[in-house]
Amino acid sequence: MIALAKPRLQRSLVVANSGRNEVHRARTSESVSFDIGETPLIRLLEDRIAALFRVPVNHGESIQILRYLPGQQYEAHYDWFDPASPGYSDVTARGGQRVASLVMYLNTPEMGGGTNFPNIGLTVTPIRGTAVYFSYKTGDEATLHAGMPVFKGEKWIATKWLRERSFVVPRD
């Protein structure tokens, strides 16, 4: 997966309050999103995730591969969309609210890079071949999380966000 991602990496974006994707200082990694079923490996992973969580493949956003270099991080944030945001109706029109996140660790960084949940006092150490899954409802304060800075080496993850209903890929 890392080899598939490397040639296509670009600065990671966030879904802004406007509902549009944009660069933000809180997220400093590089990433690439793969189309649903884009490669046999991506298709296999999507099928396994769907079977494991008993959710249709089309209820998931595209798998996103991210690379964090030393000093890079993603500050504390929620994956669910805030209904008070001006772009809420636009982002939820494409598949409803996000209901769960799966973060899969593709390598073990030399130092740092944990996934921290500050409101519940938990940090998940990134170890190759492991993952963290969390489901949520809108307003769930326990799911505030951050990709902590990498201090040495690189951190590679694959992220999959699940939606309430069939997800329609936006055309920007």
N, C-alpha and C positions, 0 to 999 in steps of 0.2 A: 504494500500500500504506500509506503514511503517512496519507493521508486516511481510509482505511478504519479504521485503528487509533486515531486521535486521540480520537474520542468514547467509546471503550471502555477506555481505559488505566486500569490500577489498579496499586498497588504490586506489584512483582515478588515472586514466591515462590520458594523452593527446595524440593527434595525432601529432607526432613530424614532423619536416621538412623532415625527411627521409620517411614519410608515415606510419611508424610503431607506435604502441601504446607503450608509456613508462611513467614511473614515472617522474614527473617534479616538481621542488621546487615551481613553481607558483601555483600549484593546490594541496591543502593539505587535501581535503575532502576524505571521503570514499564513494564508490558507488557500484552499481550492475546494470547490463544491463539485461533486460528480453527479451527473444526471442519473436519475433512477434507472438502474439496469445498464449503465453505460459500459461496463466491462463484466466479464464472467465473475471476477473476484468481487466486484461491487454487488452484483446480482446475488451471489452466494451469501454475502454478509447481510444484505437486506432481507433475504428469505429466512435466514437464521434468526434475525432480530424479530421479524414478524411472527415466526413460530414460537419463539421464546416468550414473547409478551402477548401473544394471541391478538395481534393487531394487524389488519391488512397492510401490505407493503405500501399501498398508496396513501395511507394515513401518516406517512413519515415524510419529512422534508428530505432533501438530498443529503447524502453523507458528506460531511465536511472534514477534510484532513487539515490539521493545523500544525505548524512548526513554531516553537518558541526558542529563540536563541538567548544567551545570557543577558539578563536584565529585562527581558520581555515578559509581559504578564497580561492578564485581563482582570481589571479591578472588579470589586464586588458588584454583582448585578443579579437580576432575576431573568429567567428564560421566558416566563409567561409575559404576555403583553398587557400593559396597564390600560384598563378601559377608559381612563381619564385622558389618555394621550390623543392628540388630534388625528393620528393615523390609524387608530385602533380598528375602525371599520374596514379600512383598506387591507391591513395585514390579516385580519380574521376572515375576510371574505374569501380568502384563498384556501381555507381548510379549517376554519374555526380557531379557537384558542389552542396554544400549545398545552399539552397535558403531562408530558414526561420528557426527560432528557437522559441520554445514555452517552457517557464519556468513556471511550476505550483507549487504554494506554498502549501505544505501539512500540515504545521503548522505555528504558529506565534512565532518566537523566542522572548525571554524575552527582549533582547537588541541587536541591530546590525543586520548584515546579509542582508542588502539591496542589490539590483542589481543596480549598478551605471553605467551610460552612460556618461563618462567624456567629450566627445566631443560635447555633446548637453546639458550638465548641468542638467541631470535628474537622480534621484535616486528613484527606485521603492521600496516601503516598503513591505517586505514579510508579507502578511496576509493570514492566512489559507483560502483556497477556492478561492483565486484569482490567476491570472496568468498574465504574460507579453508575448506578441507575437511580434516578429519583423522579417520582411522580408528584404532581401538585395540582392545586386549584388556584384560580386567580386570587391574588392577595396573600398567598401562603408565605409568610415571613421566614419560615424555617428553611426555605430553599434559596435564600440569599447565598451566593457562592462566588468565589474568585479563583482564577488560575494564578497561583502565587508565582513570583518571579523565579526564573531559572537562574541559578548562580554559577553553574559549571555544566558544560555539555549542552545538549539540546533536549527539548521535550517534543515528542510527536504524539498527537492524539487523533482519534476519529470520533466525531460527534454526530449523533442522530437525535433530532427532535421529533416527537410524535404529536400529532394533531387530533382534534376531536373527530374530524371527518376527512374525506379525500382531499389531499393537498394539490393545489393547482400551482404549477411553477410560474412565477411572475416573469413577464417579458418586459425588461427595461430597455 
